[in-house]
């Protein structure tokens, strides 16, 4: 498995409130805003360098790895 980018979505109940895209050299976040029951609109969008990708990728790869023995 060669994961090159991660997409993380944050929810409040059934409403998506943000999406973060992580890659080895950047993180981009989009925050959604719902006004008066209307469709979501982008409220904030930010991009920056972050070391988080490698740690999170390793965690996800460990969780996705099949185990050789089941309880």
DRENTORKOL-3810 file (N, C-alpha, C; in nm, 4 decimals):
REM DRENTORKOL-3810
@n.u->0.0847; n.v->-0.1166; n.w->0.0000; ca.u->0.0000; ca.v->0.0000; ca.w->0.0000; c.u->0.0896; c.v->0.1234; c.w->0.0000
@n.u->0.0656; n.v->0.2138; n.w->-0.0928; ca.u->0.1430; ca.v->0.3369; ca.w->-0.1007; c.u->0.0468; c.v->0.4553; c.w->-0.0932
@n.u->0.0168; n.v->0.4971; n.w->0.0269; ca.u->-0.0762; ca.v->0.6080; ca.w->0.0481; c.u->-0.0019; c.v->0.7388; c.w->0.0242
@n.u->-0.0489; n.v->0.8182; n.w->-0.0707; ca.u->0.0161; ca.v->0.9445; ca.w->-0.1046; c.u->-0.0562; c.v->1.0659; c.w->-0.0474
@n.u->-0.1849; n.v->1.0480; n.w->-0.0127; ca.u->-0.2631; ca.v->1.1595; ca.w->0.0408; c.u->-0.3764; c.v->1.1035; c.w->0.1256
@n.u->-0.4111; n.v->1.1754; n.w->0.2310; ca.u->-0.5211; ca.v->1.1363; ca.w->0.3186; c.u->-0.6282; c.v->1.2448; c.w->0.3151
@n.u->-0.7537; n.v->1.2036; n.w->0.3195; ca.u->-0.8645; ca.v->1.2974; ca.w->0.3285; c.u->-0.9386; c.v->1.2651; c.w->0.4572
@n.u->-0.9474; n.v->1.3614; n.w->0.5459; ca.u->-1.0130; ca.v->1.3443; ca.w->0.6751; c.u->-1.1339; c.v->1.4373; c.w->0.6782
@n.u->-1.2500; n.v->1.3832; n.w->0.7125; ca.u->-1.3710; ca.v->1.4635; ca.w->0.7203; c.u->-1.4206; c.v->1.4632; c.w->0.8638
@n.u->-1.4495; n.v->1.5820; n.w->0.9161; ca.u->-1.5024; ca.v->1.5951; ca.w->1.0519; c.u->-1.6527; c.v->1.6160; c.w->1.0467
@n.u->-1.7262; n.v->1.5455; n.w->1.1330; ca.u->-1.8715; ca.v->1.5529; ca.w->1.1363; c.u->-1.9206; c.v->1.5998; c.w->1.2718
@n.u->-2.0332; n.v->1.6709; n.w->1.2722; ca.u->-2.1088; ca.v->1.7045; ca.w->1.3917; c.u->-2.2447; c.v->1.6415; c.w->1.3691
@n.u->-2.2655; n.v->1.5230; n.w->1.4274; ca.u->-2.3862; ca.v->1.4467; ca.w->1.3952; c.u->-2.3770; c.v->1.4004; c.w->1.2516
@n.u->-2.4760; n.v->1.4344; n.w->1.1706; ca.u->-2.4738; ca.v->1.3944; ca.w->1.0301; c.u->-2.4258; c.v->1.5063; c.w->0.9376
@n.u->-2.3790; n.v->1.6167; n.w->0.9947; ca.u->-2.3333; ca.v->1.7300; ca.w->0.9146; c.u->-2.1808; c.v->1.7343; c.w->0.9069
@n.u->-2.1292; n.v->1.7347; n.w->0.7848; ca.u->-1.9849; ca.v->1.7511; ca.w->0.7661; c.u->-1.9500; c.v->1.8961; c.w->0.7974
@n.u->-1.8506; n.v->1.9169; n.w->0.8850; ca.u->-1.8151; ca.v->2.0539; ca.w->0.9215; c.u->-1.6780; c.v->2.0952; c.w->0.8698
@n.u->-1.5920; n.v->1.9978; n.w->0.8372; ca.u->-1.4651; ca.v->2.0329; ca.w->0.7745; c.u->-1.4097; c.v->1.9140; c.w->0.6999
@n.u->-1.3181; n.v->1.9421; n.w->0.6079; ca.u->-1.2433; ca.v->1.8390; ca.w->0.5377; c.u->-1.0977; c.v->1.8828; c.w->0.5376
@n.u->-1.0096; n.v->1.7897; n.w->0.5688; ca.u->-0.8666; ca.v->1.8183; ca.w->0.5685; c.u->-0.7986; c.v->1.7189; c.w->0.4757
@n.u->-0.7170; n.v->1.7705; n.w->0.3872; ca.u->-0.6392; ca.v->1.6882; ca.w->0.2954; c.u->-0.4936; c.v->1.6959; c.w->0.3403
@n.u->-0.4350; n.v->1.5799; n.w->0.3714; ca.u->-0.2959; ca.v->1.5753; ca.w->0.4168; c.u->-0.2093; c.v->1.5045; c.w->0.3146
@n.u->-0.0950; n.v->1.5615; n.w->0.2837; ca.u->0.0063; ca.v->1.5017; ca.w->0.1979; c.u->0.1400; c.v->1.5214; c.w->0.2682
@n.u->0.2471; n.v->1.4596; n.w->0.2189; ca.u->0.3752; ca.v->1.4712; ca.w->0.2889; c.u->0.4236; c.v->1.6139; c.w->0.3103
@n.u->0.3894; n.v->1.7057; n.w->0.2217; ca.u->0.4427; ca.v->1.8413; ca.w->0.2337; c.u->0.3375; c.v->1.9502; c.w->0.2541
@n.u->0.2098; n.v->1.9104; n.w->0.2764; ca.u->0.1076; ca.v->2.0127; ca.w->0.2967; c.u->-0.0159; c.v->1.9558; c.w->0.3651
@n.u->-0.0920; n.v->2.0479; n.w->0.4226; ca.u->-0.2239; ca.v->2.0165; ca.w->0.4773; c.u->-0.3168; c.v->2.1286; c.w->0.4346
@n.u->-0.4296; n.v->2.0936; n.w->0.3766; ca.u->-0.5288; ca.v->2.1932; ca.w->0.3360; c.u->-0.6587; c.v->2.1619; c.w->0.4087
@n.u->-0.7212; n.v->2.2643; n.w->0.4638; ca.u->-0.8452; ca.v->2.2468; ca.w->0.5381; c.u->-0.9529; c.v->2.3379; c.w->0.4821
@n.u->-1.0718; n.v->2.2819; n.w->0.4635; ca.u->-1.1887; ca.v->2.3571; ca.w->0.4213; c.u->-1.2927; c.v->2.3418; c.w->0.5316
@n.u->-1.3451; n.v->2.4538; n.w->0.5811; ca.u->-1.4469; ca.v->2.4523; ca.w->0.6858; c.u->-1.5802; c.v->2.4907; c.w->0.6231
@n.u->-1.6840; n.v->2.4105; n.w->0.6477; ca.u->-1.8162; ca.v->2.4373; ca.w->0.5920; c.u->-1.9001; c.v->2.5176; c.w->0.6905
@n.u->-1.9929; n.v->2.5926; n.w->0.6360; ca.u->-2.0807; ca.v->2.6769; ca.w->0.7160; c.u->-2.2214; c.v->2.6635; c.w->0.6600
@n.u->-2.3197; n.v->2.6375; n.w->0.7455; ca.u->-2.4585; ca.v->2.6300; ca.w->0.7014; c.u->-2.5319; c.v->2.7487; c.w->0.7620
@n.u->-2.5907; n.v->2.8292; n.w->0.6756; ca.u->-2.6604; ca.v->2.9492; ca.w->0.7215; c.u->-2.8104; c.v->2.9359; c.w->0.6967
@n.u->-2.8880; n.v->2.9388; n.w->0.8022; ca.u->-3.0336; ca.v->2.9360; ca.w->0.7882; c.u->-3.0874; c.v->2.8152; c.w->0.7149
@n.u->-3.0217; n.v->2.6982; n.w->0.7310; ca.u->-3.0676; ca.v->2.5763; ca.w->0.6671; c.u->-3.0316; c.v->2.5649; c.w->0.5203
@n.u->-2.9554; n.v->2.6608; n.w->0.4677; ca.u->-2.9138; ca.v->2.6550; ca.w->0.3273; c.u->-2.7976; c.v->2.5580; c.w->0.3097
@n.u->-2.7603; n.v->2.5369; n.w->0.1845; ca.u->-2.6461; ca.v->2.4506; ca.w->0.1518; c.u->-2.5198; c.v->2.4985; c.w->0.2222
@n.u->-2.4273; n.v->2.4078; n.w->0.2417; ca.u->-2.2998; ca.v->2.4434; ca.w->0.3019; c.u->-2.2204; c.v->2.5345; c.w->0.2095
@n.u->-2.1530; n.v->2.6291; n.w->0.2686; ca.u->-2.0636; ca.v->2.7164; ca.w->0.1931; c.u->-1.9266; c.v->2.7121; c.w->0.2597
@n.u->-1.8253; n.v->2.7446; n.w->0.1852; ca.u->-1.6906; ca.v->2.7466; ca.w->0.2412; c.u->-1.6738; c.v->2.8725; c.w->0.3246
@n.u->-1.6372; n.v->2.8527; n.w->0.4497; ca.u->-1.6156; ca.v->2.9655; ca.w->0.5387; c.u->-1.4673; c.v->2.9987; c.w->0.5484
@n.u->-1.3845; n.v->2.8969; n.w->0.5602; ca.u->-1.2408; ca.v->2.9165; ca.w->0.5758; c.u->-1.1687; c.v->2.8099; c.w->0.4950
@n.u->-1.0620; n.v->2.8469; n.w->0.4318; ca.u->-0.9766; ca.v->2.7507; ca.w->0.3630; c.u->-0.8331; c.v->2.7891; c.w->0.3945
@n.u->-0.7554; n.v->2.6948; n.w->0.4433; ca.u->-0.6169; ca.v->2.7236; ca.w->0.4808; c.u->-0.5269; c.v->2.6113; c.w->0.4312
@n.u->-0.4037; n.v->2.6446; n.w->0.3995; ca.u->-0.3053; ca.v->2.5457; ca.w->0.3568; c.u->-0.1728; c.v->2.5780; c.w->0.4234
@n.u->-0.1054; n.v->2.4741; n.w->0.4733; ca.u->0.0242; ca.v->2.4937; ca.w->0.5376; c.u->0.1028; c.v->2.3634; c.w->0.5357
@n.u->0.2300; n.v->2.3729; n.w->0.5610; ca.u->0.3142; ca.v->2.2537; ca.w->0.5725; c.u->0.2887; c.v->2.1904; c.w->0.7083
@n.u->0.2928; n.v->2.0582; n.w->0.7157; ca.u->0.2718; ca.v->1.9898; ca.w->0.8428; c.u->0.3430; c.v->1.8560; c.w->0.8432
@n.u->0.3959; n.v->1.8140; n.w->0.9585; ca.u->0.4573; ca.v->1.6817; ca.w->0.9699; c.u->0.3552; c.v->1.5735; c.w->1.0064
@n.u->0.2283; n.v->1.6056; n.w->1.0154; ca.u->0.1262; ca.v->1.5117; ca.w->1.0612; c.u->0.1026; c.v->1.3950; c.w->0.9661
@n.u->0.1233; n.v->1.4142; n.w->0.8373; ca.u->0.0901; ca.v->1.3119; ca.w->0.7379; c.u->0.1535; c.v->1.1770; c.w->0.7699
@n.u->0.2835; n.v->1.1755; n.w->0.7963; ca.u->0.3543; ca.v->1.0487; ca.w->0.8165; c.u->0.2993; c.v->0.9718; c.w->0.9357
@n.u->0.2768; n.v->1.0388; n.w->1.0469; ca.u->0.2246; ca.v->0.9718; ca.w->1.1661; c.u->0.0850; c.v->0.9162; c.w->1.1433
@n.u->-0.0016; n.v->0.9949; n.w->1.0824; ca.u->-0.1386; ca.v->0.9495; ca.w->1.0581; c.u->-0.1398; c.v->0.8380; c.w->0.9546
@n.u->-0.0579; n.v->0.8494; n.w->0.8499; ca.u->-0.0515; ca.v->0.7431; ca.w->0.7485; c.u->-0.0091; c.v->0.6117; c.w->0.8118
@n.u->0.0909; n.v->0.6149; n.w->0.8981; ca.u->0.1354; ca.v->0.4911; ca.w->0.9649; c.u->0.0242; c.v->0.4305; c.w->1.0494
@n.u->-0.0491; n.v->0.5146; n.w->1.1214; ca.u->-0.1596; ca.v->0.4669; ca.w->1.2034; c.u->-0.2664; c.v->0.4008; c.w->1.1175
@n.u->-0.3049; n.v->0.4656; n.w->1.0078; ca.u->-0.4078; ca.v->0.4112; ca.w->0.9193; c.u->-0.3595; c.v->0.2826; c.w->0.8531
@n.u->-0.2346; n.v->0.2788; n.w->0.8096; ca.u->-0.1811; ca.v->0.1566; ca.w->0.7479; c.u->-0.1804; c.v->0.0419; c.w->0.8475
@n.u->-0.1466; n.v->0.0706; n.w->0.9740; ca.u->-0.1497; ca.v->-0.0336; ca.w->1.0766; c.u->-0.2917; c.v->-0.0853; c.w->1.0982
@n.u->-0.3905; n.v->0.0053; n.w->1.0981; ca.u->-0.5292; ca.v->-0.0353; ca.w->1.1163; c.u->-0.5809; c.v->-0.1144; c.w->0.9968
@n.u->-0.5317; n.v->-0.0837; n.w->0.8777; ca.u->-0.5801; ca.v->-0.1504; ca.w->0.7557; c.u->-0.5083; c.v->-0.2825; c.w->0.7288
@n.u->-0.3983; n.v->-0.3071; n.w->0.7966; ca.u->-0.3199; ca.v->-0.4289; ca.w->0.7733; c.u->-0.3974; c.v->-0.5502; c.w->0.8265
@n.u->-0.4144; n.v->-0.6539; n.w->0.7435; ca.u->-0.4853; ca.v->-0.7744; ca.w->0.7899; c.u->-0.4063; c.v->-0.8434; c.w->0.9009
@n.u->-0.4784; n.v->-0.8959; n.w->0.9963; ca.u->-0.4129; ca.v->-0.9686; ca.w->1.1050; c.u->-0.4045; c.v->-1.1158; c.w->1.0684
@n.u->-0.3018; n.v->-1.1821; n.w->1.1158; ca.u->-0.2827; ca.v->-1.3228; ca.w->1.0810; c.u->-0.3668; c.v->-1.4147; c.w->1.1672
@n.u->-0.4082; n.v->-1.3649; n.w->1.2844; ca.u->-0.4916; ca.v->-1.4492; ca.w->1.3701; c.u->-0.6056; c.v->-1.3653; c.w->1.4280
@n.u->-0.7227; n.v->-1.4218; n.w->1.4260; ca.u->-0.8403; ca.v->-1.3539; ca.w->1.4801; c.u->-0.8731; c.v->-1.4121; c.w->1.6163
@n.u->-0.9264; n.v->-1.3329; n.w->1.7082; ca.u->-0.9616; ca.v->-1.3856; ca.w->1.8423; c.u->-1.0735; c.v->-1.4846; c.w->1.8372
END
